[in-house]
Amino acid sequence: MKPDSVATPSSSLVERLAQQLGASATAQTIYSTPVERDGVTVIPVARAVYGFGGGGGAKAAEAEGSGGGAGMALTPIGYIELTEGRSRFRPIRGSVVPLVAVSGLVAVLLLRSVPRLLRRNR
């Protein structure tokens, strides 16, 4: 077993991923460039979600292995409106009903095709 102070390939990969994601987590990621027209300034606002992970392993007869991945998703959620010295957050409201309906339809179609796929593979 390796001491905690020794970096393994998988731990150094996770550390590098965390550093890269941390560098992108700035106010500019969430609050975009303001746009001004006719005395009204609008600042777009987004929600940022980050995730990362890594792993590693070794077998006595094989070489050591490691892997990892990272991702980020930005979703617009609204904007800040600045008018005549006042500020107001205006959310972007989207309906999830169409998304749920389409997801349900896709699920039904996939479930209907499973028995056909199983019959073909026999």
C-alpha positions as CSV (number, residue, x, y, z in Angstrom):
1,M,0.0,0.0,0.0
2,K,1.3,3.5,-0.9
3,P,1.7,6.2,1.7
4,D,-0.8,9.1,1.5
5,S,1.9,11.6,0.6
6,V,2.8,9.8,-2.6
7,A,0.7,10.9,-5.6
8,T,-0.7,8.1,-7.8
9,P,-1.4,8.6,-11.5
10,S,-5.2,8.6,-10.8
11,S,-4.9,11.1,-7.9
12,S,-2.7,13.5,-9.9
13,L,-5.3,13.3,-12.8
14,V,-8.1,14.2,-10.5
15,E,-6.1,17.1,-9.1
16,R,-5.4,18.4,-12.6
17,L,-9.1,18.1,-13.5
18,A,-10.1,20.0,-10.4
19,Q,-7.6,22.8,-11.1
20,Q,-8.8,23.2,-14.7
21,L,-12.5,23.3,-13.6
22,G,-11.7,25.7,-10.8
23,A,-10.0,28.1,-13.2
24,S,-13.1,28.3,-15.3
25,A,-15.4,28.9,-12.3
26,T,-15.3,32.7,-12.4
27,A,-18.0,35.4,-12.3
28,Q,-17.6,35.8,-16.1
29,T,-18.8,32.2,-16.4
30,I,-22.1,33.0,-14.6
31,Y,-22.6,36.7,-15.5
32,S,-22.0,37.4,-19.2
33,T,-21.0,40.7,-20.9
34,P,-23.6,43.5,-20.2
35,V,-25.5,44.8,-23.2
36,E,-26.8,48.4,-23.1
37,R,-29.5,49.8,-25.4
38,D,-31.7,52.9,-24.9
39,G,-30.7,53.5,-21.3
40,V,-31.4,49.8,-20.3
41,T,-28.5,47.5,-19.4
42,V,-29.0,43.8,-19.4
43,I,-26.6,41.3,-17.8
44,P,-27.2,37.6,-18.8
45,V,-27.1,35.1,-16.0
46,A,-26.4,31.4,-16.2
47,R,-26.3,28.5,-13.8
48,A,-23.0,26.5,-13.9
49,V,-22.8,22.8,-12.9
50,Y,-19.4,21.2,-12.7
51,G,-18.5,17.6,-12.1
52,F,-15.4,15.4,-12.3
53,G,-14.2,12.0,-11.3
54,G,-11.3,9.7,-11.6
55,G,-10.3,6.2,-10.8
56,G,-7.4,3.8,-11.0
57,G,-6.4,0.2,-10.4
58,A,-3.7,-2.3,-10.6
59,K,-3.4,-6.0,-10.9
60,A,-0.2,-7.8,-10.1
61,A,0.2,-9.3,-13.6
62,E,-0.8,-6.1,-15.5
63,A,0.3,-2.6,-15.7
64,E,-1.3,0.1,-13.5
65,G,-4.2,2.0,-15.0
66,S,-6.1,5.2,-14.3
67,G,-8.8,7.3,-15.9
68,G,-10.9,10.3,-15.4
69,G,-13.3,12.8,-16.8
70,A,-14.8,16.2,-16.3
71,G,-17.7,18.2,-17.5
72,M,-19.5,21.5,-17.2
73,A,-23.0,22.6,-18.2
74,L,-24.1,26.2,-18.4
75,T,-27.9,26.9,-18.5
76,P,-29.3,30.4,-19.0
77,I,-31.6,31.2,-16.1
78,G,-32.4,34.9,-16.6
79,Y,-30.9,38.3,-16.7
80,I,-30.4,41.4,-14.5
81,E,-32.0,44.5,-15.9
82,L,-30.5,47.9,-14.8
83,T,-32.8,50.9,-15.5
84,E,-32.7,54.4,-14.1
85,G,-30.5,53.3,-11.1
86,R,-32.7,50.3,-10.3
87,S,-31.9,46.6,-10.7
88,R,-34.2,43.7,-11.2
89,F,-33.6,40.0,-11.8
90,R,-35.8,38.6,-14.6
91,P,-36.0,34.8,-14.7
92,I,-36.3,32.9,-17.9
93,R,-39.2,30.6,-17.5
94,G,-39.2,27.5,-19.6
95,S,-41.9,24.8,-19.7
96,V,-40.8,21.3,-18.9
97,V,-44.1,19.8,-20.1
98,P,-42.9,19.4,-23.8
99,L,-39.6,17.8,-22.5
100,V,-41.5,15.4,-20.3
101,A,-43.9,14.5,-23.1
102,V,-41.0,13.9,-25.6
103,S,-39.1,11.9,-23.0
104,G,-42.1,9.7,-22.3
105,L,-42.7,9.1,-26.0
106,V,-39.0,8.1,-26.6
107,A,-39.2,5.7,-23.6
108,V,-42.3,4.0,-24.9
109,L,-40.8,3.6,-28.3
110,L,-37.6,2.1,-26.9
111,L,-39.5,-0.3,-24.6
112,R,-41.6,-1.5,-27.6
113,S,-38.4,-2.2,-29.6
114,V,-36.7,-4.3,-26.9
115,P,-38.6,-7.6,-27.6
116,R,-37.8,-7.3,-31.3
117,L,-34.1,-6.7,-30.6
118,L,-34.0,-9.7,-28.2
119,R,-35.7,-12.0,-30.9
120,R,-33.2,-10.9,-33.5
121,N,-30.2,-11.8,-31.3
122,R,-31.3,-15.4,-30.8
